[in-house]
Amino acid sequence: MKYGDENIPFGKCVKVLGWNRSRFDIALLWDALDCELWTIIVPISDLNNTKSITVTNKKSHMKQQFIDTENLFEPMTLKDCMKDYGDKSEHKDIFPYEIINSKNWNE
């Protein structure tokens, strides 16, 4: 992604919301994104109780913030969380492995 003036930094941050990701999913993200293409910005909390991890792509400077909503908000069920904070539809969206895969990983 480029601007006409390359001195202007890319400031968008894509937020990826998940539920109960603090253990398994976040650990996978941590290992996969801690590489030469990505920079991990200081996570909120620690690996045992991670609420959020923000990563920046070193090429495009795009930021992605992976948020575990179960740990970020007060204790509640997934259904209650969707009712309070969601788009009012009860459906699961796209899983990360459907977006980032072995074919587009190095882009």
Secondary structure, DSSP 8 states (H G I E B T S, - for coil): ---SSTTS----EEEEEESS-TTHHHHHHHHHHSSTTEEEEEEES-TTS--EEEEEETTT--EEEEEEHHHHSSS--HHHHHHHHS-S-------HHHHS-TTTTT-
